[in-house]
């Protein structure tokens, strides 16, 4: 419902619900989106990404090559545990508290299919950060998480050229450019 409200909004009031007092809405609860909530999330995410980049810099103290790419494994593991366990569970799930079998399944899920694409997408910003001193965009990390959802008939629509470089597993490579998506039949 929030996506529909935002997509059809013409003013900020349409999104927040402020000032809407039509006869149809006075006695019913209107779906309200609070933009300040998303601003707080963005600020929190920025702080998280800054901390994650600091950890990357500590793991990889020299340019990353095929010979030393393993140096970023601790960073990758931290990012995976944080973004795939801790954060989605609001801090209720910690890797350390998983059973041995659950830990094994967690890592196995990141070694094939969408998990491999997730690894590839995190490796690219790491290489750019360490080797070329580029700043990681927080959205890059979240986009990597979306790649984990690419199974079955799901697609990921993006104009970001980086997503079109992943050929790890053709069965889950469902990245579609926006223009092609707009032209596709409903």
N, C-alpha and C positions, 0 to 999 in steps of 0.2 A: 504494500500500500504506500509506503514511503517513497518508493521509486516512482510510482504513478503521480503522487502529489508533486514531487520535485520536477518530473518530466513535463507536467502540464502547468507548472507555475508561470505566472506572468509578472508577479511582483513578489517581494520578500514576504508580504503579508499572506500570500497564498501558501507559502512554505511554513511560516510560523503560526498561522491562524490568528495573528493579531489583527484586530479591526474587522474581522469577518463576523457579521451579525445578521445573516439572512434569516428569514423566518424558518427555513429548513434546518439551519444549524443551531438556532438558539436553544432548543431542547435536546439536542443530541451532541455527544462528544465528537469533536472534530479531530482527525488525525493531525498532530502537530509535530513538526520537526524543529528542534532547537539548534540553530546554527552555532551557538556558542559551545554546545557540547562537542561538535566536530572540530572547533578551534582548539578546545582543550585536548582532544585526542591527537590533533596534529602536533601540538606542543609536546605532548608526552612522547609521541612517536619520534619526534626530532631528538629529544633527550636520549631515548633508547638507541636510536641509530648512532648518535655521537658516541655513546658508550661502546657499542658494538664495533665501530670503526677503530676506536682506541685499542680494543682487544685484537683486532686484525693487525694493526701496526705492531703490536707486541709479538704476535705469532710469526709474522713475516718481516724480518728485519732487512732483507735484501730482495731484489727483484725476483718474482716468481717465475720459475721455468718448469719444464717438464720433469727435470731432475729433482726439484725441491718443492713441488706442488703439495706434497704431504705436510709441509709446514703449516698449511692453513686448515688442516683437519680439525685441530682443537677449536678453531674459530667456527668452522662449519657446524661442528657438534653443538657448540653453545647456541648458535643461531637457531638450529633445528629444535633443540630442547626448549628454548625460550618461546619461539613463534609457533611451534606445533603442539606443545604440551602445556607449558606454564601459562602463557598469555590467554589462549582460548578457554582455559578452565578457570580464569580469574584467580590464578595462583593456587588452585586446589590440587592440581596434579604436578608432581615433581618427579623428574626422571629418577632421582635417587630412591624414591619410594616404590618404583615399579618392581614387579617380580622379575627374575632372570628371564623367564619366557617373554614377558612383555617388553623388556629391554631389547631382546633379540629381534622380536617382531618389529619394533620401532625402527631399528637400524636396517633390517632387511627391507622394509618398505621404502627406504631411501637409496637402495642399490639397484632398483630396476624400475622400468616403466616411468610413471610420472615422478617418482622419487629421483631418478637419474636426471630428468629435466630440471627438477628443483636444484640439484647439485650444480648442473651446468649454469643455470641462471645466477646462482650465488657466486660461482667461480668467476664469471665475467666481471661483475663489479669489483671483486677482490683484486683481480689482475689490473683493472683500470686504476684502482686506488693505489696499490703498491707500486706498480710499474710506471704509471703515467701521472700519478698524483691528482687524479680526478676525484671529485667529491661524489660519494654515493648518495643518490636521491632516495629518500625513505620509501618512495613508491616502488623502487626496484625490488626491495625486500618483500613488500606486500604482493607485488606481481608474481614473485617466485612462489609464494604460497598459493596463489590462484592456479598456478600450473599443476598443482597436485590434484585439482578437481577435474582435470581433463581426462575423463574416461567415458566410455560409452559414446553417447551422441553429443556430449558437451563440447562447446567451442570457446575459445578465448579471442575476443575481438580487440585488435590493437593496431596502431600504425607505427609502433616502436619497432624499428628494424632489428633490434637485438633479438626479439622473439622469433624471428624467421631464420635464425642461425642454428636452431636446435634440431638436430636430426638424430638424436640419441635413440629414439624409438618411434618409428613412423606410425604405429598404431595409436599413439597418444598425442601426436603432433597435430592438434586441431586449432592452430592459430590462423585467424582469418583477418585480412586487412579491412578497415572500416568501409572503404569504398566498395569492395566486393560484397561485404555483408549488406550494405544498403541496397545493392542491386539484386540481391538474391530474392527469389519468390518467397512469400510468406508461408 
